[in-house]
Amino acid sequence: MNITLIVVILLALVIILLGILIFLVIRGRRVPSADLKNVISSTWNELGLGEKIGSIEVQARDIKDSYRSFEQMLRVPKERASIGEVALETILADQIPPDMYGIREMVFEGKKPDAHIKSTEGIICIDSKFSLDNYAAMLATQDPSEKQRFKKEFIADVRRCLDKIGGDYICPDKGSAAFAFAYIPSESVYYFLLTEAYELLRHYGRAGVQVVSPLTLSAKIELIRAGIQAKKLSEQAEDVKNDLLRISRAFAEVDDKWRLLYETHLKNTADRAADVDRSYKKLRDEFDRISKLPHK
């Protein structure tokens, strides 16, 4: 809603309330107009309505100026790109650890996307360099033919941007994932493309270039993170399996050595010990027999 309109509505409400007050007073008893004016003036001053309305007007003017400044900043491509990159970095920092992503870093063949994510499928590049000049012009004009012309030019800008993202950042043979993200930092622009150029987004999505907004990017990052966690668990399970196999092989080796020791050495030793024991018993029996012979 327009800020000036809000101020007008507030003023109208004050006037209506004063009108009701006057009606009630006049209806109850006849009051001289001079006294009525004095009552209204006194009430106005005591409540400080003049100052409050003046303060509202000043604040409304400041908000309007700030909004105009922000809107003007968004029309400057460099400033708009900076805002988009900051928002993108914030989303990544809030959802995944620092070792899983990079901001404006070289990835392959001198290519430097706005951001990238290290995933199980390879490096997922994210680019947010969309030209919104024709989109802003389309919203600004009231001429239907001009609006249609700027709309076509904006969609053509989007097509060129998506072509560049696909050519630069989708190269699995060099380590990238089979897809890349085209990040639009505005939900309203994303919704416009979704409703007015759905087939275009669908076509590029099949080719691997996925157009995302802040909300949809956050959802996709959650899926990517879940995939990475699943891979880590799988790798840990594989490590446990390999450890068990190593233990099993070590046990088999110990078992072979024990069987060799027992059947070859210990068993032979036990058999020999039994022979020695039998000989010893026989010898002892002879000594016992001799010791029992009568002495002469």
URWO-V934891 format. One record per residue. N is the residue number from 0. RES is the residue in one letter. PHI is phi in whole degrees, 0 to 359 (NA if undefined). PSI is psi in degrees with one decimal (NA if undefined). OMEGA is omega in whole degrees, -180 to 180 (none if undefined). Layout:
n: <N & N>
res: <RES & RES>
phi: <PHI & PHI>
psi: <PSI & PSI>
omega: <OMEGA & OMEGA>
This chain:
n: <0 & 1 & 2 & 3 & 4 & 5 & 6 & 7 & 8 & 9 & 10 & 11 & 12 & 13 & 14 & 15 & 16 & 17 & 18 & 19 & 20 & 21 & 22 & 23 & 24 & 25 & 26 & 27 & 28 & 29 & 30 & 31 & 32 & 33 & 34 & 35 & 36 & 37 & 38 & 39 & 40 & 41 & 42 & 43 & 44 & 45 & 46 & 47 & 48 & 49 & 50 & 51 & 52 & 53 & 54 & 55 & 56 & 57 & 58 & 59 & 60 & 61 & 62 & 63 & 64 & 65 & 66 & 67 & 68 & 69 & 70 & 71 & 72 & 73 & 74 & 75 & 76 & 77 & 78 & 79 & 80 & 81 & 82 & 83 & 84 & 85 & 86 & 87 & 88 & 89 & 90 & 91 & 92 & 93 & 94 & 95 & 96 & 97 & 98 & 99 & 100 & 101 & 102 & 103 & 104 & 105 & 106 & 107 & 108 & 109 & 110 & 111 & 112 & 113 & 114 & 115 & 116 & 117 & 118 & 119 & 120 & 121 & 122 & 123 & 124 & 125 & 126 & 127 & 128 & 129 & 130 & 131 & 132 & 133 & 134 & 135 & 136 & 137 & 138 & 139 & 140 & 141 & 142 & 143 & 144 & 145 & 146 & 147 & 148 & 149 & 150 & 151 & 152 & 153 & 154 & 155 & 156 & 157 & 158 & 159 & 160 & 161 & 162 & 163 & 164 & 165 & 166 & 167 & 168 & 169 & 170 & 171 & 172 & 173 & 174 & 175 & 176 & 177 & 178 & 179 & 180 & 181 & 182 & 183 & 184 & 185 & 186 & 187 & 188 & 189 & 190 & 191 & 192 & 193 & 194 & 195 & 196 & 197 & 198 & 199 & 200 & 201 & 202 & 203 & 204 & 205 & 206 & 207 & 208 & 209 & 210 & 211 & 212 & 213 & 214 & 215 & 216 & 217 & 218 & 219 & 220 & 221 & 222 & 223 & 224 & 225 & 226 & 227 & 228 & 229 & 230 & 231 & 232 & 233 & 234 & 235 & 236 & 237 & 238 & 239 & 240 & 241 & 242 & 243 & 244 & 245 & 246 & 247 & 248 & 249 & 250 & 251 & 252 & 253 & 254 & 255 & 256 & 257 & 258 & 259 & 260 & 261 & 262 & 263 & 264 & 265 & 266 & 267 & 268 & 269 & 270 & 271 & 272 & 273 & 274 & 275 & 276 & 277 & 278 & 279 & 280 & 281 & 282 & 283 & 284 & 285 & 286 & 287 & 288 & 289 & 290 & 291 & 292 & 293 & 294 & 295>
res: <M & N & I & T & L & I & V & V & I & L & L & A & L & V & I & I & L & L & G & I & L & I & F & L & V & I & R & G & R & R & V & P & S & A & D & L & K & N & V & I & S & S & T & W & N & E & L & G & L & G & E & K & I & G & S & I & E & V & Q & A & R & D & I & K & D & S & Y & R & S & F & E & Q & M & L & R & V & P & K & E & R & A & S & I & G & E & V & A & L & E & T & I & L & A & D & Q & I & P & P & D & M & Y & G & I & R & E & M & V & F & E & G & K & K & P & D & A & H & I & K & S & T & E & G & I & I & C & I & D & S & K & F & S & L & D & N & Y & A & A & M & L & A & T & Q & D & P & S & E & K & Q & R & F & K & K & E & F & I & A & D & V & R & R & C & L & D & K & I & G & G & D & Y & I & C & P & D & K & G & S & A & A & F & A & F & A & Y & I & P & S & E & S & V & Y & Y & F & L & L & T & E & A & Y & E & L & L & R & H & Y & G & R & A & G & V & Q & V & V & S & P & L & T & L & S & A & K & I & E & L & I & R & A & G & I & Q & A & K & K & L & S & E & Q & A & E & D & V & K & N & D & L & L & R & I & S & R & A & F & A & E & V & D & D & K & W & R & L & L & Y & E & T & H & L & K & N & T & A & D & R & A & A & D & V & D & R & S & Y & K & K & L & R & D & E & F & D & R & I & S & K & L & P & H & K>
phi: <NA & 294 & 297 & 299 & 296 & 297 & 298 & 299 & 297 & 298 & 298 & 297 & 298 & 298 & 296 & 297 & 298 & 296 & 297 & 297 & 299 & 297 & 299 & 295 & 294 & 294 & 294 & 286 & 199 & 283 & 235 & 299 & 298 & 296 & 296 & 297 & 297 & 295 & 296 & 296 & 297 & 296 & 296 & 302 & 287 & 295 & 280 & 65 & 296 & 297 & 293 & 295 & 293 & 297 & 295 & 297 & 296 & 295 & 296 & 296 & 294 & 296 & 297 & 296 & 294 & 295 & 296 & 296 & 295 & 295 & 298 & 295 & 296 & 292 & 280 & 272 & 306 & 296 & 293 & 298 & 296 & 298 & 297 & 298 & 292 & 296 & 297 & 296 & 297 & 296 & 299 & 294 & 295 & 283 & 247 & 225 & 293 & 301 & 283 & 261 & 215 & 219 & 243 & 49 & 249 & 291 & 249 & 202 & 51 & 75 & 279 & 229 & 289 & 297 & 199 & 211 & 239 & 272 & 239 & 290 & 267 & 122 & 280 & 261 & 272 & 234 & 234 & 234 & 273 & 264 & 271 & 250 & 300 & 291 & 295 & 296 & 295 & 297 & 287 & 282 & 281 & 255 & 281 & 301 & 292 & 294 & 300 & 294 & 294 & 295 & 298 & 298 & 293 & 295 & 297 & 294 & 300 & 298 & 299 & 296 & 295 & 293 & 299 & 294 & 298 & 297 & 287 & 274 & 241 & 249 & 211 & 304 & 292 & 252 & 110 & 274 & 285 & 278 & 209 & 219 & 254 & 258 & 268 & 253 & 286 & 239 & 294 & 293 & 294 & 299 & 295 & 300 & 294 & 294 & 268 & 259 & 220 & 299 & 296 & 296 & 297 & 295 & 299 & 288 & 297 & 294 & 276 & 107 & 265 & 259 & 277 & 228 & 251 & 306 & 290 & 289 & 295 & 300 & 294 & 292 & 297 & 299 & 294 & 297 & 296 & 297 & 296 & 294 & 296 & 297 & 295 & 298 & 297 & 296 & 296 & 295 & 297 & 294 & 298 & 298 & 299 & 295 & 298 & 296 & 295 & 296 & 296 & 297 & 295 & 297 & 295 & 298 & 294 & 296 & 298 & 297 & 294 & 295 & 299 & 297 & 296 & 290 & 286 & 265 & 258 & 296 & 295 & 297 & 297 & 297 & 298 & 295 & 297 & 293 & 297 & 299 & 297 & 294 & 296 & 298 & 296 & 298 & 298 & 294 & 298 & 296 & 297 & 296 & 295 & 296 & 291 & 268 & 295 & 293 & 273 & 259>
psi: <142.1 & 138.0 & -42.0 & -38.5 & -36.6 & -43.7 & -43.4 & -42.0 & -42.6 & -43.8 & -40.4 & -40.4 & -41.9 & -44.6 & -41.2 & -43.6 & -41.7 & -39.2 & -41.1 & -41.7 & -44.9 & -42.9 & -43.5 & -40.3 & -45.7 & -37.9 & -36.8 & -42.5 & 157.8 & 130.6 & 134.9 & 144.6 & -34.3 & -44.0 & -38.3 & -42.2 & -40.2 & -39.2 & -45.4 & -44.7 & -42.4 & -43.5 & -43.2 & -45.4 & -41.5 & -37.8 & -11.2 & 31.9 & -35.1 & -45.6 & -41.4 & -42.2 & -38.2 & -40.1 & -39.6 & -41.4 & -40.0 & -45.9 & -39.2 & -39.4 & -40.4 & -43.4 & -41.4 & -40.7 & -40.4 & -41.3 & -42.2 & -39.4 & -42.7 & -42.9 & -40.7 & -38.0 & -37.9 & -19.5 & -14.9 & 116.8 & -42.2 & -45.6 & -40.6 & -40.8 & -39.6 & -42.6 & -43.2 & -40.8 & -39.4 & -44.1 & -40.4 & -44.8 & -37.5 & -42.8 & -45.3 & -44.4 & -30.7 & -21.8 & -26.9 & 153.5 & 157.1 & -30.2 & -3.2 & -8.7 & 166.4 & 152.3 & 121.5 & 49.5 & 151.1 & 132.3 & -55.2 & 141.7 & 41.0 & 5.9 & 133.9 & 90.8 & 167.9 & -32.2 & 163.8 & 153.3 & 133.9 & 112.3 & 177.7 & -19.4 & -5.3 & -169.1 & 123.0 & 113.5 & 144.8 & 125.1 & 138.2 & 23.2 & 71.0 & 138.9 & 118.5 & 11.3 & -47.7 & -31.1 & -44.4 & -40.7 & -36.9 & -39.2 & -31.0 & -35.7 & 149.2 & -7.6 & 121.4 & -40.4 & -40.4 & -40.6 & -43.0 & -37.7 & -46.2 & -33.7 & -47.5 & -40.8 & -37.5 & -44.4 & -35.0 & -38.8 & -43.3 & -42.9 & -43.5 & -40.1 & -42.8 & -36.9 & -43.1 & -41.3 & -44.6 & -40.6 & -34.0 & -35.6 & -0.4 & 94.9 & 79.5 & -29.4 & -14.2 & 5.4 & 0.9 & 165.6 & 172.5 & 9.6 & 163.9 & 161.1 & 132.1 & 105.7 & 123.4 & 114.3 & 3.4 & 124.2 & -34.2 & -41.0 & -41.9 & -42.9 & -38.5 & -46.1 & -36.0 & -33.9 & -32.9 & -17.8 & 43.9 & -43.5 & -33.9 & -48.2 & -38.6 & -42.0 & -48.1 & -29.3 & -39.6 & -29.4 & -3.7 & -8.4 & 106.1 & 119.3 & 128.0 & 153.2 & 176.9 & -41.8 & -46.9 & -31.7 & -42.0 & -41.1 & -40.9 & -35.9 & -38.4 & -40.8 & -41.3 & -43.6 & -39.3 & -39.3 & -40.4 & -42.0 & -39.9 & -39.9 & -40.6 & -42.6 & -39.9 & -42.1 & -39.7 & -40.9 & -39.0 & -39.6 & -43.3 & -42.6 & -44.0 & -38.7 & -42.4 & -38.3 & -40.6 & -41.9 & -40.9 & -43.4 & -40.7 & -41.1 & -40.3 & -39.3 & -43.6 & -40.3 & -42.5 & -43.4 & -39.4 & -43.6 & -40.9 & -44.5 & -45.2 & -50.3 & -29.6 & -45.1 & -57.7 & -41.2 & -42.9 & -41.5 & -41.8 & -41.7 & -44.8 & -38.7 & -36.2 & -40.6 & -45.7 & -41.8 & -40.8 & -42.2 & -40.8 & -42.7 & -41.7 & -45.3 & -41.1 & -39.4 & -39.1 & -43.1 & -39.9 & -41.5 & -42.6 & -39.1 & -18.3 & -5.6 & 144.5 & 139.8 & 141.2 & NA>
omega: <-179 & -178 & -180 & 179 & 178 & 179 & 180 & 180 & 178 & 179 & 180 & 178 & 179 & -179 & 179 & 179 & 178 & 179 & 178 & 179 & -180 & -179 & -179 & -180 & -178 & -179 & -179 & 179 & -178 & -178 & 177 & -177 & -180 & 179 & 180 & 178 & -180 & 180 & -179 & -179 & -180 & 179 & 179 & -177 & -178 & 179 & -180 & -177 & -180 & 180 & -178 & 179 & 177 & 179 & 178 & -180 & 179 & 179 & 179 & 179 & 179 & 179 & -179 & 179 & 179 & 179 & 179 & 179 & 179 & 179 & 179 & 180 & -180 & 179 & 178 & -174 & -177 & -179 & 180 & 179 & -180 & 180 & 179 & -179 & 178 & 179 & 179 & 180 & 179 & 179 & -179 & -178 & -179 & -170 & -177 & -179 & -176 & -178 & -179 & -178 & 177 & -180 & 178 & 178 & 178 & -179 & 177 & 178 & 177 & -180 & -178 & 178 & 178 & 177 & 174 & 180 & 177 & -176 & 178 & -179 & -175 & -179 & 178 & -179 & 179 & 180 & -176 & -176 & 177 & 174 & -177 & -178 & -179 & 176 & 178 & 179 & 179 & 179 & -175 & -175 & 177 & -180 & -178 & -180 & 177 & 179 & 179 & 180 & 179 & 178 & 179 & -180 & 178 & 179 & 176 & 176 & -180 & -179 & 179 & -180 & -179 & 176 & -179 & 179 & 180 & -179 & -175 & -166 & 175 & -180 & -177 & -180 & 179 & 176 & 180 & 172 & -180 & 179 & 177 & -179 & 171 & -171 & 174 & -174 & -178 & 178 & -179 & 178 & 179 & 180 & 178 & 180 & -179 & -178 & -174 & -178 & -176 & -178 & 177 & 179 & 180 & 180 & -179 & 176 & 177 & 179 & 176 & 180 & -176 & 179 & -176 & 173 & 178 & -179 & -178 & 177 & 179 & 179 & -180 & 178 & 178 & 178 & 179 & -180 & 178 & 178 & 179 & 178 & 179 & 179 & 179 & 178 & 179 & 179 & 178 & 178 & 179 & 177 & 178 & 179 & 180 & 177 & 178 & 178 & 178 & 178 & 180 & 179 & 179 & 179 & 179 & 179 & 178 & 179 & 179 & -179 & 180 & 179 & 178 & -179 & -176 & -174 & -176 & -172 & -175 & -180 & 177 & 179 & 179 & 179 & 179 & 179 & 178 & 178 & 180 & -179 & 179 & 178 & 180 & -180 & 178 & 180 & 179 & 178 & 179 & 179 & 179 & -180 & 180 & -177 & -179 & 178 & 179 & 180 & 178 & none>
